[in-house]
Amino acid sequence: MRTARATAAAVTAVIGAGAAAVAAGRLASDAALKVPPGGPLPTEPRLTVHGTAAGQVSLTRDLAALRPGRHGLTGDGFHAVVGPVLAGASDSADTVVRRLEHVTYGTPEPGDRAWLTPNLYVGDPGTALGLDHTDLVIPGDLGPLPAWFVPGVRDTWVIAVHGLGTTREHTMNVMEFLHRHRFPVLALAYRGDPDAPRSPDGLHHLGETEWHDLDVALHHAVGAGARQVVLYGWSTGATMALRAAARSMAREHIAGLVLDSPVLSWDATLRALAAGRTPGVLLPLAVRAAQGRTGLYGDRGPGVLRPEHVTVPTRIFHGPDDTVAPWRFSRRLAAAHPNTVTLHTVRGAPHAAMWNADPHTYEEALRRFLTPLM
């Protein structure tokens, strides 16, 4: 009897531990599979606003606060645009002073918590940039997909697709540049975005299923008169572009790809996102939980992107300071395809913020890439 009770207790303990491990893995996987659009990534540190003055803002001294270039500064109830660190500005060992270019809405106050974001613009192309545009609704597999269309005279269209932690507002960083070069631009909201349908399981699949919405947008562009299309994606939007180029029935119309901070390793990115909120011991559980919840098995599954699928001219913007989508995978992809893939390396820039680090140099590299495709 005692042996039976001991065995039962041991089995119960194992089952309890197993259930706890499953629950912990599921919770950890939420950090990657439920990234809110427009919210900070789990890897993004929170900064404290220490004060503002004429054209200046003082922030917690952190590697993030020292990033080069121009960034959005977002907190509860406010958005601002900050420029470079101000050399010689009065700061302390605990603070960094950056140029405060303007406040979009709200007021950053001392003590407010904030984070840097690649989004410089808020609103739509009309209110933020003064560009004429049309609000479209494209019928998708799961429901209507909102999109902005900014007209241009060329018959080569650019379809712009945002990535993790952002919305289609992110695409406005380069929209003025594209409009200046007379490209029609279609900026898409896809499943999981505000005003777009949810995915059936309510989870983000890191581009592995979301690409179907980009495929719908591609067919829309071709049907609306685009002779050829450049797919321009950030982060998981870049993953979507790669999937569409490999699998879409309309892929013959894809003239080129622009990939900013592409997610090329499902496992590596999922681990990086989970690590932002999860003890290291739980990371394997987070990956397994994510696999079980999505039915996707990342770099080992049947849907893995093979290098030979990249057959059109491709420009990658990426750098070694991206902790979400490791740069080494972009280097490998470029090295494997020297005739079609070029890598523009940006140092000091976090995930999906390659333009922010140095907009002028970025746009010049982009211009050189797009010129033959005009």
C-alpha positions as CSV (number, residue, x, y, z in Angstrom):
1,M,0.0,0.0,0.0
2,R,2.8,2.4,1.0
3,T,4.6,1.6,-2.3
4,A,1.4,2.3,-4.3
5,R,0.9,5.6,-2.5
6,A,4.5,6.6,-3.0
7,T,4.3,5.8,-6.7
8,A,1.1,7.7,-7.0
9,A,2.6,10.7,-5.3
10,A,5.7,10.6,-7.6
11,V,3.5,10.3,-10.7
12,T,1.4,13.3,-9.4
13,A,4.5,15.3,-8.8
14,V,5.8,14.5,-12.3
15,I,2.5,15.4,-13.9
16,G,2.4,18.6,-11.8
17,A,5.9,19.6,-12.8
18,G,5.1,18.8,-16.5
19,A,2.0,20.9,-16.4
20,A,3.9,23.7,-14.8
21,A,6.6,23.5,-17.4
22,V,4.0,23.6,-20.2
23,A,2.3,26.6,-18.6
24,A,5.6,28.4,-18.2
25,G,6.6,27.6,-21.8
26,R,3.3,28.9,-23.1
27,L,3.6,32.1,-21.1
28,A,7.2,32.6,-22.3
29,S,6.1,32.0,-25.9
30,D,3.6,34.9,-25.6
31,A,6.5,37.3,-25.7
32,A,7.1,36.4,-29.3
33,L,3.6,35.3,-30.5
34,K,1.6,38.2,-29.0
35,V,3.8,41.2,-29.8
36,P,1.3,44.1,-29.8
37,P,1.3,46.3,-32.9
38,G,2.6,49.7,-32.0
39,G,4.0,48.5,-28.7
40,P,7.6,48.0,-27.6
41,L,9.4,44.8,-28.4
42,P,10.3,42.7,-25.3
43,T,14.0,43.5,-26.1
44,E,13.5,47.3,-26.0
45,P,14.6,48.9,-22.7
46,R,12.4,51.4,-20.9
47,L,13.9,54.8,-20.4
48,T,13.0,57.6,-18.0
49,V,12.5,61.1,-19.1
50,H,14.5,63.3,-16.7
51,G,13.6,66.6,-18.2
52,T,13.0,68.7,-21.3
53,A,14.2,72.1,-22.4
54,A,14.2,74.1,-25.6
55,G,15.0,71.5,-28.3
56,Q,16.4,69.0,-25.8
57,V,15.3,66.0,-23.8
58,S,17.2,64.2,-21.1
59,L,16.9,60.4,-20.9
60,T,18.2,57.6,-18.8
61,R,21.8,56.8,-19.8
62,D,21.5,53.5,-21.6
63,L,23.0,52.0,-24.8
64,A,19.5,52.5,-26.4
65,A,19.6,56.3,-25.5
66,L,23.0,56.6,-27.3
67,R,21.8,55.2,-30.6
68,P,22.7,57.3,-33.6
69,G,20.2,59.1,-35.8
70,R,16.6,60.0,-35.5
71,H,13.9,58.0,-33.6
72,G,10.5,58.2,-32.2
73,L,10.2,58.5,-28.4
74,T,6.9,57.0,-27.2
75,G,5.3,56.7,-23.8
76,D,1.9,56.6,-22.3
77,G,0.0,59.5,-23.9
78,F,2.8,61.0,-25.9
79,H,5.0,60.7,-29.0
80,A,8.0,62.8,-30.0
81,V,10.8,62.7,-32.4
82,V,14.4,62.9,-31.1
83,G,17.5,63.5,-33.0
84,P,21.2,62.7,-32.3
85,V,22.9,62.9,-28.9
86,L,23.9,66.5,-28.3
87,A,27.7,66.7,-27.9
88,G,28.6,69.0,-25.0
89,A,25.1,69.3,-23.7
90,S,24.9,69.3,-19.9
91,D,24.2,65.8,-18.8
92,S,25.3,63.6,-16.0
93,A,26.7,60.1,-15.5
94,D,23.1,58.9,-15.4
95,T,21.6,60.8,-18.3
96,V,21.9,61.4,-22.0
97,V,20.7,64.6,-23.7
98,R,19.3,64.3,-27.3
99,R,17.9,66.8,-29.6
100,L,14.1,67.1,-29.2
101,E,12.9,67.8,-32.8
102,H,9.2,68.0,-32.0
103,V,6.4,66.6,-30.0
104,T,3.7,64.9,-32.1
105,Y,1.1,64.7,-29.4
106,G,1.0,64.8,-25.6
107,T,3.8,66.1,-23.4
108,P,6.8,64.1,-22.1
109,E,7.2,65.0,-18.4
110,P,10.0,64.3,-16.0
111,G,9.5,60.8,-14.5
112,D,7.6,59.5,-17.5
113,R,8.7,56.0,-18.8
114,A,9.4,55.9,-22.6
115,W,11.0,53.8,-25.2
116,L,12.6,54.5,-28.6
117,T,10.8,53.4,-31.7
118,P,11.6,53.5,-35.4
119,N,8.3,55.2,-36.1
120,L,8.9,58.9,-36.7
121,Y,5.4,59.6,-38.0
122,V,1.9,59.2,-36.6
123,G,-1.4,59.3,-38.5
124,D,-1.6,58.7,-42.2
125,P,0.3,59.9,-45.3
126,G,-2.0,63.0,-45.5
127,T,-1.8,64.2,-41.9
128,A,1.8,63.2,-41.3
129,L,3.5,63.9,-44.7
130,G,1.0,66.0,-46.6
131,L,0.8,63.4,-49.3
132,D,-2.4,62.7,-51.3
133,H,-3.5,59.2,-50.7
134,T,-6.5,56.8,-50.9
135,D,-7.7,54.6,-48.0
136,L,-8.3,51.2,-49.5
137,V,-9.8,48.0,-48.3
138,I,-8.4,44.9,-49.9
139,P,-10.4,41.7,-49.5
140,G,-8.2,39.1,-47.8
141,D,-8.5,35.5,-46.9
142,L,-9.5,36.3,-43.4
143,G,-11.4,39.6,-44.0
144,P,-10.9,43.1,-45.2
145,L,-7.3,44.5,-45.1
146,P,-6.9,48.3,-44.7
147,A,-4.2,49.9,-46.9
148,W,-2.9,53.3,-48.0
149,F,-2.3,54.0,-51.6
150,V,-0.1,56.9,-52.5
151,P,-0.2,57.4,-56.3
152,G,2.8,57.8,-58.6
153,V,3.4,57.9,-62.3
154,R,5.6,54.8,-62.7
155,D,4.2,51.4,-63.5
156,T,6.6,49.9,-61.0
157,W,4.8,49.8,-57.6
158,V,6.3,49.5,-54.1
159,I,4.3,47.4,-51.6
160,A,5.5,48.3,-48.1
161,V,5.0,45.9,-45.2
162,H,5.8,46.7,-41.6
163,G,7.1,44.2,-39.1
164,L,7.1,43.3,-35.4
165,G,5.9,45.8,-32.9
166,T,5.0,48.4,-35.5
167,T,2.0,49.3,-37.7
168,R,1.9,50.6,-41.3
169,E,2.8,54.0,-39.8
170,H,6.4,52.7,-39.9
171,T,6.3,52.6,-43.7
172,M,6.0,56.4,-43.7
173,N,9.7,56.7,-42.8
174,V,10.5,56.1,-46.5
175,M,7.2,57.0,-48.1
176,E,8.2,60.6,-48.9
177,F,11.4,59.3,-50.5
178,L,9.5,56.8,-52.7
179,H,6.9,59.5,-53.6
180,R,9.7,61.9,-54.6
181,H,10.9,59.2,-57.0
182,R,7.4,58.8,-58.4
183,F,6.7,55.3,-57.2
184,P,3.1,54.3,-56.5
185,V,3.2,53.0,-52.9
186,L,0.8,50.5,-51.3
187,A,1.2,50.3,-47.5
188,L,-0.6,47.3,-46.1
189,A,-2.1,46.4,-42.7
190,Y,-2.3,42.7,-42.3
191,R,-3.8,40.1,-39.9
192,G,-3.4,41.1,-36.3
193,D,-3.1,44.8,-37.1
194,P,-5.6,47.5,-35.8
195,D,-8.7,47.3,-38.0
196,A,-7.5,44.1,-39.7
197,P,-8.7,40.6,-39.0
198,R,-7.2,38.5,-36.3
199,S,-5.3,35.3,-37.2
200,P,-7.4,32.2,-36.5
201,D,-5.4,31.4,-33.4
202,G,-4.8,35.0,-32.3
203,L,-1.1,34.6,-32.6
204,H,1.7,36.2,-34.7
205,H,3.4,33.6,-36.9
206,L,6.5,35.8,-37.7
207,G,5.5,36.1,-41.3
208,E,5.0,32.4,-42.0
209,T,1.3,32.7,-42.5
210,E,0.9,36.5,-42.7
211,W,2.5,36.4,-46.2
212,H,-0.8,35.4,-47.6
213,D,-2.1,38.9,-46.9
214,L,0.8,40.3,-48.9
215,D,0.0,37.9,-51.7
216,V,-3.5,39.4,-51.8
217,A,-2.0,42.9,-52.0
218,L,0.3,41.8,-54.8
219,H,-2.6,40.5,-56.8
220,H,-4.4,43.8,-56.2
221,A,-1.5,45.8,-57.4
222,V,-1.2,43.8,-60.6
223,G,-4.9,44.0,-61.2
224,A,-4.8,47.8,-60.7
225,G,-2.2,48.3,-63.4
226,A,1.2,47.6,-61.9
227,R,3.5,46.2,-64.5
228,Q,6.0,45.1,-61.9
229,V,6.3,45.3,-58.1
230,V,9.0,45.8,-55.6
231,L,8.2,44.2,-52.2
232,Y,9.7,46.3,-49.3
233,G,9.5,44.7,-45.9
234,W,10.8,45.3,-42.4
235,S,11.4,42.5,-39.9
236,T,8.7,39.9,-40.3
237,G,7.4,42.0,-43.2
238,A,10.7,41.1,-44.9
239,T,9.9,37.5,-44.2
240,M,6.5,37.9,-45.8
241,A,8.2,39.4,-48.9
242,L,10.6,36.5,-49.2
243,R,7.7,34.0,-48.9
244,A,5.6,35.8,-51.5
245,A,8.6,35.9,-53.9
246,A,9.0,32.2,-53.5
247,R,5.4,31.1,-53.5
248,S,3.0,33.6,-54.9
249,M,1.2,32.8,-58.1
250,A,1.9,36.4,-59.2
251,R,5.6,36.2,-58.4
252,E,6.6,36.8,-62.0
253,H,5.6,40.4,-61.4
254,I,8.0,40.8,-58.5
255,A,11.0,42.9,-59.9
256,G,12.9,43.1,-56.6
257,L,13.0,42.9,-52.8
258,V,14.1,45.4,-50.2
259,L,14.6,43.7,-46.9
260,D,15.2,45.7,-43.7
261,S,16.3,43.6,-40.7
262,P,14.8,40.4,-42.2
263,V,13.7,37.6,-39.9
264,L,15.6,34.7,-41.5
265,S,15.6,32.3,-38.6
266,W,12.3,31.6,-36.9
267,D,13.9,29.9,-34.0
268,A,16.6,32.6,-33.3
269,T,14.0,35.5,-33.4
270,L,11.6,33.6,-31.2
271,R,14.3,32.9,-28.7
272,A,15.4,36.5,-28.7
273,L,11.9,37.8,-28.1
274,A,11.2,35.3,-25.4
275,A,14.5,36.1,-23.7
276,G,13.4,39.7,-23.2
277,R,11.0,38.5,-20.5
278,T,12.0,34.9,-19.8
279,P,14.8,33.2,-17.7
280,G,17.2,31.4,-20.0
281,V,16.2,28.0,-18.6
282,L,12.7,28.5,-20.0
283,L,13.7,29.4,-23.6
284,P,13.6,25.8,-24.9
285,L,10.1,25.4,-23.4
286,A,9.1,28.7,-25.1
287,V,10.3,27.5,-28.5
288,R,8.5,24.1,-28.1
289,A,5.3,25.9,-26.9
290,A,5.4,28.2,-29.9
291,Q,5.9,25.3,-32.2
292,G,2.9,23.5,-30.7
293,R,0.7,26.5,-30.7
294,T,1.4,27.6,-34.3
295,G,2.1,24.3,-36.0
296,L,5.3,25.9,-37.3
297,Y,8.7,24.3,-36.7
298,G,10.9,27.2,-37.7
299,D,14.2,26.4,-39.4
300,R,13.7,22.7,-39.4
301,G,10.2,22.6,-40.9
302,P,9.0,21.8,-44.4
303,G,8.3,25.5,-45.1
304,V,11.8,26.7,-44.5
305,L,13.0,29.3,-47.0
306,R,15.8,27.8,-49.2
307,P,18.5,30.2,-50.5
308,E,17.7,29.2,-54.1
309,H,14.3,30.9,-53.8
310,V,15.9,34.3,-53.9
311,T,16.0,34.8,-57.6
312,V,15.3,38.5,-58.0
313,P,17.5,41.6,-57.2
314,T,17.5,42.0,-53.5
315,R,18.9,44.7,-51.2
316,I,19.2,43.9,-47.5
317,F,19.6,46.6,-44.9
318,H,20.9,45.1,-41.7
319,G,23.5,45.3,-39.0
320,P,25.3,43.5,-36.2
321,D,23.5,45.4,-33.4
322,D,20.1,43.8,-34.2
323,T,19.4,41.5,-31.2
324,V,16.0,40.3,-32.6
325,A,16.9,39.1,-36.1
326,P,20.6,38.1,-36.1
327,W,22.7,39.8,-38.8
328,R,24.7,36.6,-39.5
329,F,21.8,35.1,-41.4
330,S,21.6,38.2,-43.7
331,R,25.4,37.8,-44.3
332,R,25.0,34.2,-45.2
333,L,22.1,34.9,-47.6
334,A,24.1,37.7,-49.4
335,A,27.3,35.5,-49.6
336,A,25.3,32.7,-51.1
337,H,23.8,35.0,-53.8
338,P,26.5,37.5,-54.8
339,N,24.7,38.1,-58.2
340,T,21.3,38.9,-56.8
341,V,21.6,39.9,-53.1
342,T,23.5,42.9,-51.8
343,L,23.9,43.7,-48.1
344,H,24.1,47.3,-46.9
345,T,25.5,47.1,-43.3
346,V,24.3,49.6,-40.8
347,R,26.1,49.7,-37.4
348,G,24.6,51.0,-34.2
349,A,21.0,50.4,-35.2
350,P,18.5,48.2,-33.4
351,H,16.0,45.9,-35.1
352,A,14.0,47.5,-38.0
353,A,15.7,50.9,-37.5
354,M,18.4,50.8,-40.1
355,W,16.9,53.9,-41.8
356,N,16.8,55.8,-38.5
357,A,20.5,55.5,-37.9
358,D,21.5,57.5,-41.0
359,P,18.5,58.3,-43.3
360,H,20.6,60.1,-46.0
361,T,23.0,57.2,-46.5
362,Y,20.2,54.7,-46.4
363,E,18.1,56.5,-49.0
364,E,21.1,56.9,-51.3
365,A,21.7,53.1,-51.2
366,L,18.0,52.6,-51.7
367,R,18.0,55.0,-54.7
368,R,20.9,53.1,-56.4
369,F,19.1,49.8,-55.9
370,L,15.7,51.0,-57.2
371,T,17.0,53.0,-60.2
372,P,17.4,50.0,-62.6
373,L,13.9,48.8,-61.5
374,M,12.1,52.1,-62.3
